[in-house]
């Protein structure tokens, strides 16, 4: 390893500090990145198994030093390729209350990712969901409990390492305390040193003891530990995110906790990092602070030059550079990448493709759904539903914020309410879907909309009219956790859009994404978390509502959101 480092040019050494996000899969582009920037590895854009396999084959066969190829296998092999097996987000796995499924999540992820040439995963997520308003880790953690997080994470690690994948736990020093999104703003973990040691520190310590090979550092500040190491630290030093903060990555992680594995930064386009200092300074500061790898170029020529200048100016010392390179090459060696010919780093293509999306893996996903669905609140004893006693069902589609990337991508091609309608109709129910006031007004000519909105609050509707029409109303909330997670109520007055009628008509509220909607609907007496809206999950849900299968899920988060009124 030392001989390899000694024989590298300074440009090759600097290039090894970068993980690239490829913009194309063409051979010209991929070989150009390798030849021009000498990167350590990649974390690529989503693609089919065949596309990713072909890309990774080109990369490994043309790289002077074997590459780390990372995938985000947070919820299964679908994080490695689009046609991989989705098993379930961590919160869904945790709701099964069965550590075997955390192992299966890791195992399936590892089998499918390694088949197409991946050898590194940015998982498991070991953050603690201690703030229901946090939009980033809502479904992407094992929950709020420290011991459960350790147990599930160790099982996941075991499963994924069996296929030769190196896991990178994230996001050190720990998300889930702040309610802000470090993609868009700053994020602070304000725990005291004692509280951190007993929670996040305990989690990471257990993983380190088990041989965790790498972590992803988050753009999250930990001011109390900065003050621990430097009592006179300025506020700017205290709030500097971990990815740029030597008191967190060197003094805490390396020296106090003794972690000697690989550290990669979280994505460098996130505002909590980019707004901390000039990018020219940010690049070498991340390495000087204790990060070994820098995740993603902005402009590759610019970033490469700035990292090189940071070394030339002494921000990155020779000792720190060699230390980082030793960990990078050491991780590659631990994966055995140096022992194989470049043409043998991937299995043959036919074998690889036959490994993706196996029926037995899909059955594990279905088992998880059956065991995870959680009846959070059941104050009315509404179940089982009986098609003879309550045949008329109204489904109400409940949505969240529609802007941002979600608006650009578009809404779901098949809404969960549409899927649920079909399943219930197969059971013999007479099912209708409510057309919201907003939807109806948007169908009017533009000149008539203003008056229609003005009339919303002037209109009245007899309660009897609604009671006579429906036997059960089911609200289905599909609100993506990576938005603000909150329900966005449409303009309405006395209509089913908002569940004001919980004492008039039997009402069920089902959250199929974010698990924290009781904060917005404390009045509902029957509340269910399914954790996703996959068709097989909704089929399992109906089996439970019909009384043919028990609700066995155990909520790994505070679904009551810390409020008193949400429980009653």
Phi and psi in degrees as a GROMACS rama.xvg file:
@    title "Ramachandran Plot"
@    xaxis  label "Phi"
@    yaxis  label "Psi"
@TYPE xy
-64.337  -36.9095  UNK-2
-63.5151  -39.8434  UNK-3
-61.749  -45.6193  UNK-4
-63.3777  -44.3285  UNK-5
-62.8377  -29.347  UNK-6
-89.0891  -0.562805  UNK-7
-85.2462  143.936  UNK-8
-73.7414  164.855  UNK-9
-63.6671  -33.3781  UNK-10
-65.4031  -38.7399  UNK-11
-67.5884  -37.3186  UNK-12
-65.3619  -43.9304  UNK-13
-64.6766  -40.7245  UNK-14
-61.1924  -33.154  UNK-15
-67.9288  -8.50303  UNK-16
-84.0977  -5.49683  UNK-17
-110.548  141.279  UNK-18
-112.25  124.452  UNK-19
-95.4686  146.382  UNK-20
-104.406  107.664  UNK-21
-68.7424  142.654  UNK-22
-99.0591  -13.885  UNK-23
-141.72  167.707  UNK-24
-116.226  8.479  UNK-25
-70.9439  151.811  UNK-26
-63.2577  -38.069  UNK-27
-61.5201  -44.904  UNK-28
-64.9156  -49.4229  UNK-29
-63.4997  -45.4825  UNK-30
-68.955  -31.3672  UNK-31
-63.3203  -42.2989  UNK-32
-62.6711  -43.5879  UNK-33
-62.5304  -44.4708  UNK-34
-75.0203  -33.2896  UNK-35
-88.4446  -29.7434  UNK-36
-124.729  -7.37388  UNK-37
54.597  41.2263  UNK-38
-64.8932  156.124  UNK-39
-81.2738  -26.8688  UNK-40
179.876  -172.21  UNK-41
-140.751  154.379  UNK-42
-131.118  112.302  UNK-43
-95.5872  168.751  UNK-44
-74.2862  154.158  UNK-45
-59.3088  148.284  UNK-46
-162.875  174.329  UNK-47
-71.0318  165.871  UNK-48
-57.6987  -42.01  UNK-49
-66.1979  -42.018  UNK-50
-63.3467  -44.414  UNK-51
-68.6541  -40.6448  UNK-52
-58.0803  -50.077  UNK-53
-61.1521  -41.613  UNK-54
-61.1897  -48.8196  UNK-55
-67.4857  -32.0767  UNK-56
-64.8359  -45.0572  UNK-57
-60.7242  -45.5715  UNK-58
-61.5332  -50.1681  UNK-59
-69.5069  -35.0978  UNK-60
-76.597  -14.0367  UNK-61
-114.462  1.82591  UNK-62
-92.1018  136.428  UNK-63
-63.3877  -41.3846  UNK-64
-115.883  133.53  UNK-65
-52.5297  148.153  UNK-66
-98.6944  148.819  UNK-67
-81.4007  124.443  UNK-68
-119.482  110.995  UNK-69
-100.457  149.352  UNK-70
-132.094  158.264  UNK-71
-99.1443  74.0685  UNK-72
-86.8624  61.4315  UNK-73
-77.23  -30.7172  UNK-74
-126.705  11.1163  UNK-75
136.594  -169.54  UNK-76
-65.7728  -14.7569  UNK-77
-65.079  -15.2664  UNK-78
-79.1146  -13.557  UNK-79
-97.3826  -34.5072  UNK-80
-154.06  151.503  UNK-81
-59.6373  -32.407  UNK-82
-95.3642  12.6915  UNK-83
-74.2916  170.109  UNK-84
-81.8491  120.171  UNK-85
-80.7763  123.578  UNK-86
-101.408  -45.4749  UNK-87
153.422  147.442  UNK-88
-65.7502  159.451  UNK-89
-55.2275  -40.2971  UNK-90
-63.1684  -33.4381  UNK-91
-70.1297  -41.2159  UNK-92
-61.6039  -45.2736  UNK-93
-63.9412  -32.8422  UNK-94
-66.5298  -18.245  UNK-95
-69.6602  -21.0018  UNK-96
59.6002  30.5993  UNK-97
-135.892  109.937  UNK-98
-62.8617  -19.7523  UNK-99
-57.8571  -33.4299  UNK-100
-77.5269  -24.0652  UNK-101
-67.6482  -40.0422  UNK-102
-61.6765  -45.549  UNK-103
-63.3306  -37.4008  UNK-104
-59.1174  -46.3093  UNK-105
-66.6934  -42.1896  UNK-106
-63.4549  -49.1343  UNK-107
-64.0001  -42.2041  UNK-108
-57.5149  -45.5627  UNK-109
-67.4979  -42.9098  UNK-110
-61.0365  -46.7804  UNK-111
-76.3685  -38.359  UNK-112
-67.9531  -44.0057  UNK-113
-66.6867  -30.8409  UNK-114
-60.9465  -32.415  UNK-115
-103.259  15.5203  UNK-116
100.76  5.00082  UNK-117
-80.8614  149.718  UNK-118
-137.158  6.22513  UNK-119
-146.549  141.999  UNK-120
-133.689  135.518  UNK-121
-85.1904  68.1363  UNK-122
-166.608  158.463  UNK-123
-80.998  161.07  UNK-124
-85.1716  123.53  UNK-125
-118.591  22.9321  UNK-126
-69.4147  161.416  UNK-127
-113.804  122.648  UNK-128
-81.0789  85.5247  UNK-129
-104.219  1.07516  UNK-130
-137.404  109.064  UNK-131
-63.5656  -17.6689  UNK-132
-81.3694  -10.46  UNK-133
-65.4792  120.869  UNK-134
-87.4091  -10.5354  UNK-135
-91.836  -40.1369  UNK-136
-109.852  15.4508  UNK-137
-45.789  -55.6644  UNK-138
-104.539  -2.98708  UNK-139
-99.9941  28.3432  UNK-140
-136.869  166.028  UNK-141
-74.8101  -9.93583  UNK-142
127.869  -149.604  UNK-143
-105.276  -11.1637  UNK-144
-89.5843  131.281  UNK-145
-65.9324  -50.216  UNK-146
-66.7165  -38.3137  UNK-147
-63.6867  -40.583  UNK-148
-61.6937  -41.7191  UNK-149
-63.7766  -48.5448  UNK-150
-60.9539  -47.2933  UNK-151
-67.8588  -39.5674  UNK-152
-66.1325  -42.1478  UNK-153
-63.5187  -38.5727  UNK-154
-66.3342  -42.8373  UNK-155
-59.8365  -47.0462  UNK-156
-55.5985  -45.8823  UNK-157
-59.6357  -45.7332  UNK-158
-63.0169  -42.9522  UNK-159
-80.5997  -30.7601  UNK-160
-72.4232  -19.87  UNK-161
-61.6608  -22.5838  UNK-162
-101.364  12.6707  UNK-163
80.5094  21.0197  UNK-164
-97.7892  132.416  UNK-165
-88.5593  117.893  UNK-166
-79.9443  146.931  UNK-167
-123.686  102.373  UNK-168
-68.4149  148.005  UNK-169
-146.671  157.531  UNK-170
-121.198  100.359  UNK-171
-61.2647  134.399  UNK-172
-91.4762  7.25365  UNK-173
128.185  120.659  UNK-174
-95.7554  168.535  UNK-175
110.547  0.432054  UNK-176
-101.781  -47.9755  UNK-177
-75.8676  161.208  UNK-178
-105.392  6.53915  UNK-179
-98.6896  162.045  UNK-180
-105.579  116.049  UNK-181
-68.2317  -10.741  UNK-182
-64.2209  -33.0334  UNK-183
-116.863  -14.4304  UNK-184
-155.542  -168.057  UNK-185
-86.9767  165.159  UNK-186
-146.596  131.91  UNK-187
-124.506  132.143  UNK-188
-98.4774  105.728  UNK-189
-96.0553  17.2648  UNK-190
-61.7142  146.713  UNK-191
-67.3491  165.793  UNK-192
-62.1577  -39.8452  UNK-193
-65.5763  -43.3865  UNK-194
-65.9725  -40.2643  UNK-195
-64.2772  -43.8205  UNK-196
-58.969  -36.431  UNK-197
-81.6663  -10.6464  UNK-198
-121.246  -89.9206  UNK-199
-60.997  -40.9943  UNK-200
-62.5633  -38.2363  UNK-201
-65.7678  -40.8439  UNK-202
-61.7236  -54.3286  UNK-203
-63.4393  -38.6003  UNK-204
-59.7305  -41.6207  UNK-205
-64.9372  -39.4544  UNK-206
-69.4169  -37.8316  UNK-207
-63.3614  -42.6416  UNK-208
-60.9866  -29.4521  UNK-209
-86.4866  0.787437  UNK-210
93.3443  24.486  UNK-211
-53.0144  124.421  UNK-212
-83.3214  -21.7673  UNK-213
-157.442  157.702  UNK-214
-133.399  159.205  UNK-215
-105.501  124.737  UNK-216
-83.553  135.688  UNK-217
-93.9046  161.073  UNK-218
-84.7544  60.4161  UNK-219
-126.322  129.644  UNK-220
-88.5128  154.489  UNK-221
-135.568  72.827  UNK-222
-59.7591  -35.6119  UNK-223
-66.7178  -32.4732  UNK-224
-78.0742  -30.3714  UNK-225
-61.3724  -45.0025  UNK-226
-66.5701  -29.5673  UNK-227
-61.9598  -43.5626  UNK-228
-84.2336  -25.8959  UNK-229
-140.522  88.1623  UNK-230
-54.927  -29.8075  UNK-231
-96.7885  21.4436  UNK-232
-58.0608  138.356  UNK-233
-71.5986  163.533  UNK-234
-61.7822  -33.6443  UNK-235
-65.4281  -37.774  UNK-236
-69.8175  -36.8151  UNK-237
-65.8837  -38.8303  UNK-238
-95.118  0.983589  UNK-239
-62.8671  128.51  UNK-240
-62.8171  155.669  UNK-241
-54.6789  -35.7614  UNK-242
-62.3225  -17.7001  UNK-243
-120.768  8.9878  UNK-244
-117.674  110.082  UNK-245
-67.7091  -24.5869  UNK-246
-67.9833  -26.4549  UNK-247
-91.2163  -48.5795  UNK-248
-82.0406  -30.8745  UNK-249
-98.7319  -57.4607  UNK-250
-67.9435  -44.736  UNK-251
-82.516  -59.1723  UNK-252
-68.48  -51.6054  UNK-253
-77.8601  -51.0206  UNK-254
-86.472  -52.0397  UNK-255
-70.3648  -44.1657  UNK-256
-91.3683  -15.2431  UNK-257
73.7673  23.255  UNK-258
-78.9977  125.155  UNK-259
-117.272  16.0695  UNK-260
-85.0922  -171.852  UNK-261
-80.6732  138.37  UNK-262
-120.492  124.863  UNK-263
-116.313  142.216  UNK-264
-72.4523  156.415  UNK-265
-69.3123  173.312  UNK-266
-54.9509  134.279  UNK-267
-84.3414  5.59538  UNK-268
-92.339  -4.23397  UNK-269
-75.6814  140.427  UNK-270
-61.886  -34.7199  UNK-271
-60.729  -24.129  UNK-272
-93.3561  -50.444  UNK-273
-67.0809  -25.7675  UNK-274
-90.3882  2.37851  UNK-275
-82.6961  -28.1254  UNK-276
-168.39  175.013  UNK-277
-59.6153  141.692  UNK-278
-59.5904  -35.1351  UNK-279
-55.5451  -38.4343  UNK-280
-85.6163  -30.6936  UNK-281
-62.6653  -41.4769  UNK-282
-59.6753  -59.1805  UNK-283
-69.1592  -27.1843  UNK-284
-63.5918  -37.2204  UNK-285
-60.7401  -43.4379  UNK-286
-70.6194  -42.7813  UNK-287
-61.5935  -33.0773  UNK-288
-71.4224  -23.793  UNK-289
134.705  -3.42607  UNK-290
-73.2919  139.256  UNK-291
-94.5169  -28.7946  UNK-292
-130.656  142.571  UNK-293
-108.807  122.299  UNK-294
-90.6482  107.565  UNK-295
84.8068  131.068  UNK-296
-73.5607  153.365  UNK-297
-92.8381  -83.8017  UNK-298
-100.413  118.137  UNK-299
-60.364  -40.1488  UNK-300
-62.7096  -45.5691  UNK-301
-64.1751  -50.5542  UNK-302
-64.5158  -42.8574  UNK-303
-60.2804  -45.2475  UNK-304
-64.4638  -40.6564  UNK-305
-67.8661  -36.2162  UNK-306
-66.9229  -41.3233  UNK-307
-62.9138  -44.2661  UNK-308
-64.24  -34.726  UNK-309
-62.062  -35.7404  UNK-310
-70.9467  -45.906  UNK-311
-62.4754  -30.1976  UNK-312
-88.7242  -0.87405  UNK-313
88.1651  3.33337  UNK-314
-64.6706  -43.9129  UNK-315
-98.1144  114.533  UNK-316
-79.9971  164.103  UNK-317
-59.9945  -40.3035  UNK-318
-63.2556  -44.8204  UNK-319
-67.3209  -38.5039  UNK-320
-64.8907  -44.7962  UNK-321
-66.6013  -37.3097  UNK-322
-60.8455  -45.8842  UNK-323
-63.5009  -45.1346  UNK-324
-63.5023  -36.6859  UNK-325
-63.7892  -40.6656  UNK-326
-70.0896  -39.6613  UNK-327
-63.1209  -52.1974  UNK-328
-69.27  -32.3345  UNK-329
-64.5377  -38.7451  UNK-330
-65.49  -40.6941  UNK-331
-63.8269  -40.3149  UNK-332
-67.3272  -38.7492  UNK-333
-62.4075  -28.8719  UNK-334
-82.3384  -4.2977  UNK-335
75.5491  19.0595  UNK-336
-66.548  -28.1688  UNK-337
-79.4209  -10.6788  UNK-338
-88.8884  -10.7319  UNK-339
-113.063  150.49  UNK-340
-65.7518  153.033  UNK-341
-56.0396  -34.2698  UNK-342
-78.4654  -5.31757  UNK-343
-112.892  7.93121  UNK-344
-75.2043  -18.0041  UNK-345
-116.257  147.422  UNK-346
-67.6991  169.684  UNK-347
-65.034  150.917  UNK-348
-63.9108  -40.5792  UNK-349
-61.8695  -43.5573  UNK-350
-63.1202  -42.4425  UNK-351
-61.2842  -48.0092  UNK-352
-64.8393  -30.887  UNK-353
-74.4765  -8.03854  UNK-354
-91.4192  -16.8134  UNK-355
-86.437  132.874  UNK-356
65.2315  38.7148  UNK-357
-66.1462  145.498  UNK-358
-56.5593  -37.2137  UNK-359
-66.0209  -28.9157  UNK-360
-73.868  -37.1236  UNK-361
-63.9303  -34.9203  UNK-362
-64.8593  -33.4751  UNK-363
-63.6845  -42.3187  UNK-364
-60.5597  -38.9908  UNK-365
-70.0985  -36.8164  UNK-366
-62.3308  -43.9426  UNK-367
-58.5599  -46.2709  UNK-368
-59.2007  -44.7129  UNK-369
-61.6095  -40.6515  UNK-370
-84.9769  -20.9818  UNK-371
-89.3818  -32.5636  UNK-372
-51.4414  126.636  UNK-373
-116.747  121.385  UNK-374
-84.4803  95.1598  UNK-375
-72.7518  -39.5182  UNK-376
-143.041  128.01  UNK-377
-145.315  76.4704  UNK-378
-91.1078  -6.68963  UNK-379
-111.681  -13.7861  UNK-380
61.6515  45.3309  UNK-381
-74.7725  -20.8471  UNK-382
-95.033  151.744  UNK-383
-82.0914  149.435  UNK-384
-69.2157  142.197  UNK-385
-127.236  119.264  UNK-386
-64.1721  -24.6076  UNK-387
-80.8486  -35.0286  UNK-388
-87.3202  -32.5944  UNK-389
-136.453  69.7558  UNK-390
-76.9081  -24.6228  UNK-391
-97.4247  111.909  UNK-392
-116.16  131.844  UNK-393
-108.981  125.668  UNK-394
-99.3717  133.902  UNK-395
-118.185  120.763  UNK-396
-79.8998  123.01  UNK-397
-113.737  128.171  UNK-398
-122.923  169.22  UNK-399
-113.237  -156.318  UNK-400
-61.9778  134.698  UNK-401
-105.178  5.63615  UNK-402
-89.1507  -164.389  UNK-403
64.7781  -151.271  UNK-404
-62.8856  -32.4616  UNK-405
-58.7078  -39.5322  UNK-406
-69.2109  -34.085  UNK-407
-71.8079  -39.9523  UNK-408
-71.2462  -35.9483  UNK-409
102.318  163.245  UNK-410
-76.2577  170.539  UNK-411
-59.5203  138.354  UNK-412
-63.096  -37.5582  UNK-413
-125.459  114.15  UNK-414
-70.8747  151.25  UNK-415
-54.9671  -35.9841  UNK-416
-64.2837  -33.4133  UNK-417
-68.2251  -43.4358  UNK-418
-62.5693  -45.4964  UNK-419
-64.4675  -36.7367  UNK-420
-58.2254  -46.3153  UNK-421
-63.031  -40.5386  UNK-422
-66.6686  -43.2116  UNK-423
-67.4517  -36.3081  UNK-424
-66.0055  -34.1719  UNK-425
-63.6226  -26.218  UNK-426
-82.7275  -6.8022  UNK-427
102.014  3.17843  UNK-428
-75.6195  150.304  UNK-429
-92.2033  104.512  UNK-430
-114.708  133.058  UNK-431
-128.469  156.205  UNK-432
-113.237  129.025  UNK-433
-70.2349  130.983  UNK-434
-91.2004  117.489  UNK-435
-68.3173  159.775  UNK-436
-55.9408  -41.5385  UNK-437
-61.9206  -44.2061  UNK-438
-62.6115  -41.5194  UNK-439
-67.8113  -41.3155  UNK-440
-65.8065  -37.2497  UNK-441
-66.7242  -17.6254  UNK-442
-82.9026  -13.1248  UNK-443
-76.7821  157.603  UNK-444
-56.576  145.291  UNK-445
-55.252  -35.8931  UNK-446
-66.5043  -21.3714  UNK-447
-95.9946  -7.7515  UNK-448
-69.8571  -41.9728  UNK-449
-59.0651  -44.6105  UNK-450
-66.5088  -36.0079  UNK-451
-64.4938  -39.8604  UNK-452
-65.1402  -42.1055  UNK-453
-62.035  -29.7802  UNK-454
-81.5563  -13.2975  UNK-455
-55.334  -48.1196  UNK-456
-85.5996  -2.61196  UNK-457
-93.8929  -15.3775  UNK-458
-82.6882  143.666  UNK-459
-123.213  156.087  UNK-460
-144.054  127.418  UNK-461
-61.4134  136.059  UNK-462
-59.5721  -36.9742  UNK-463
-57.806  -35.6293  UNK-464
-61.0456  -40.0372  UNK-465
-76.0391  -41.9139  UNK-466
-62.8835  -37.9529  UNK-467
-72.2917  -19.4068  UNK-468
-93.759  -29.8669  UNK-469
-128.518  146.27  UNK-470
-97.5301  -33.2458  UNK-471
-143.223  139.708  UNK-472
-117.153  128.19  UNK-473
-116.516  115.876  UNK-474
-88.2135  130.775  UNK-475
-119.846  107.951  UNK-476
-96.3483  115.707  UNK-477
-116.125  86.8872  UNK-478
-119.871  114.963  UNK-479
-63.4193  133.042  UNK-480
-65.0618  -22.1924  UNK-481
-85.8622  11.9407  UNK-482
-101.607  -146.868  UNK-483
-86.5855  2.11954  UNK-484
68.2246  -6.0446  UNK-485
-91.8379  146.836  UNK-486
-69.7028  137.642  UNK-487
-108.745  103.8  UNK-488
-76.1672  136.486  UNK-489
-77.5058  165.289  UNK-490
-63.7487  124.669  UNK-491
-157.709  161.435  UNK-492
-153.067  106.79  UNK-493
70.1177  18.8943  UNK-494
-110.032  168.206  UNK-495
-69.6313  -3.65065  UNK-496
-52.9183  -45.8819  UNK-497
-109.891  130.125  UNK-498
-76.3065  72.3886  UNK-499
-82.2049  -13.5626  UNK-500
-95.7459  21.3026  UNK-501
-63.5473  -21.3314  UNK-502
-98.2737  0.945047  UNK-503
-103.214  -41.2594  UNK-504
-134.808  137.711  UNK-505
-52.3804  126.779  UNK-506
-129.041  133.104  UNK-507
-120.063  133.74  UNK-508
-115.54  123.404  UNK-509
-118.056  121.481  UNK-510
-98.9924  118.516  UNK-511
-102.927  4.06574  UNK-512
-135.18  -98.9257  UNK-513
-62.2754  138.607  UNK-514
-95.0086  16.2029  UNK-515
-118.348  24.2951  UNK-516
-76.1684  -8.77423  UNK-517
-61.589  -23.0454  UNK-518
-60.6637  -30.8478  UNK-519
-97.6049  -17.1741  UNK-520
-131.802  55.9029  UNK-521
-60.9495  -21.0689  UNK-522
-74.3166  -20.092  UNK-523
-70.7373  142.132  UNK-524
-97.8819  -13.6592  UNK-525
-131.265  117.223  UNK-526
-134.931  131.373  UNK-527
-128.187  137.026  UNK-528
-108.381  125.75  UNK-529
-105.485  -18.3448  UNK-530
74.8053  -11.33  UNK-531
-164.129  174.253  UNK-532
-119.378  26.851  UNK-533
-59.3757  144.6  UNK-534
-53.8831  -38.4477  UNK-535
-70.1416  -26.9412  UNK-536
-71.1022  -43.9114  UNK-537
-67.865  -31.7861  UNK-538
-65.6398  -41.3957  UNK-539
-64.3931  -36.0012  UNK-540
-60.9998  -46.9413  UNK-541
-63.5166  -38.9171  UNK-542
-56.2054  -38.7045  UNK-543
-75.0833  -41.3836  UNK-544
-66.0333  -27.9584  UNK-545
-83.5668  -3.79461  UNK-546
83.7228  11.2792  UNK-547
-91.321  -9.13623  UNK-548
-146.885  136.193  UNK-549
-76.8024  152.02  UNK-550
-78.1922  116.794  UNK-551
-117.608  -8.51454  UNK-552
-63.1647  143.352  UNK-553
-117.61  119.498  UNK-554
-65.1451  121.239  UNK-555
-86.2225  -2.4054  UNK-556
-124.485  165.69  UNK-557
-79.2685  89.8915  UNK-558
-67.4775  -15.5591  UNK-559
-86.732  -4.01347  UNK-560
60.0399  25.022  UNK-561
78.2937  4.33566  UNK-562
-97.3543  153.238  UNK-563
-79.5416  -41.3623  UNK-564
-68.4189  -20.617  UNK-565
-71.041  -17.0058  UNK-566
-88.6184  -15.9868  UNK-567
